[in-house]
Amino acid sequence: MSEQILKLGIPAGSLQAATVELFKKAGFNIANTTRNYVPDIDDGQIQPIMLRAQEMSRYVEDGALDAGITGYDWIMENGSDVHEVCELSYSKATSKPARWVLAVPGESSIKVPEDLKGGIIATELVNVTKKYFEDKKIDVKVEFSWGATEVKARLVDAIVELTETGTSLRSNNLRIVDTVITSTTRFIANKKAWKDEFKREKIESISILLNAAIDARDRVGLKMNVPKADLQKVLDVLPSEKSPTVSTLADSDYIAVEVIIDATVERSLVPALKRSGASGIITYPLNKVIH
């Protein structure tokens, strides 16, 4: 193992599987994560450590970790003074931001946050929730919830709970009153580590590769052969913002065209390209797209 080591926090729990998969697409294989809080990685300059996202920013701020991945919500909850390297657009279920929402039972008379004055709120995100109500000048009692917060919605006046899709809230017949905070995944670094040349370069390299893997997630590569006479028709079909690579072939009557497109347009674009004269059309997945 290299003498220069980057201590990197990998979130355990709900973000764990998505993070390990993202690192794999970025070119890093993390193994032995099921029961091991110090998993293996195929990079001798990285020492990964599994920690809950809730406490990640504290360990990064204190220098126990050089860098780590956590949510914006937990950085705010802990009030951590860290360097934010980048935002990473992924989460446990979707690529959309997660929301901590103020929710009440469907049958509740609560319509707006002000209706909760003097009430009790249960949540895991205590400090952020307190600030939310303080900013609105609404006097409430905020209690820490040790989990299964949706169940407590009928034991207290309201809850503040994390949601990505809203499925759990709907299944428990809960109604959203307001959004307390919107959160995305962040790559953060200890401020002292960020000033270290080796650690900063390593962190920046990881950031580039992770974002490249994220950018590739919803795109595909597209190759085709096009008769020279039909080239303009094919170019007119391709999305106008894309700049395809056009290459000559051994057969001088044909041109090779290659482009990266959004996966959502592939199924409509390929038949249109075929009708415009393209042949030998190949689509392929991408591991990384680096801008």
Secondary structure, DSSP 4 states (H G I P E B T S, - for coil): --SS-EEEEEEESTTHHHHHHHHHHHT--EE--SS-SS-EES-TTEEEEEEEHHHHHHHHHHTSSSEEEEEHHHHHHHT---EEEEEE---SS-SSPEEEEEEEETT----SGGGGTT-EEEES-HHHHHHHHHHTT---EEEE--S-GGGGGGTSSEEEEEESSSHHHHHTTEEEEEEEEEE-EEEEE-HHHHHSHHHHHHHHHHHHHHHHHHHHHTEEEEEEEEEGGGHHHHHHHS-TT---EEEE-SSTTEEEEEEEEEGGGHHHHHHHHHHTT-EEEEEEE-S----
